[in-house]
Amino acid sequence: MIHYDANAVVHINESLSHEQIHNIEKRLSGVSGIVSACAHIKTPHLMVVDYDPQTIHSRELLSHFTRSGVHASLVGGI
């Protein structure tokens, strides 16, 4: 099976604790089509999401944030 790789940067509007960020990273990493999600400790409001665009659309990424009660916007790809 061929996997396509894309990266998106998501801006998180709220100021979240490290634990909240970790929980979002963990939850996203379990979603089909998402390979990984991580935010750097120095820029917790920016999360890089590595995903397969053949499986999940970038707009769907944002829906997982809103379901977590977080306001986020897609900044762009890497």
C-alpha positions, 0 to 999 in steps of 0.5 A: 500500500502506498502512503502519501505524506503531507504536513500541516501547521495548525495554530491553536488559539487558546493557551493550553497546558503541556498536559492538554497539548500532550492529550491532543497530540495523543488523540490525533495520533490515534486517528486514521490517516494521521501519522503524528502530531506534535508541538514544540515546548517553545511554541505550544500554540503551533502543532505540526500534523503529519498525515496521509492526504489520501486518507484524511483531508486537512479540513478534517484535521481541524474538526478533531481540534474543535471536538476537543473544545479547542479553536484552531486554524490551518496555517499551511503545509510544510 
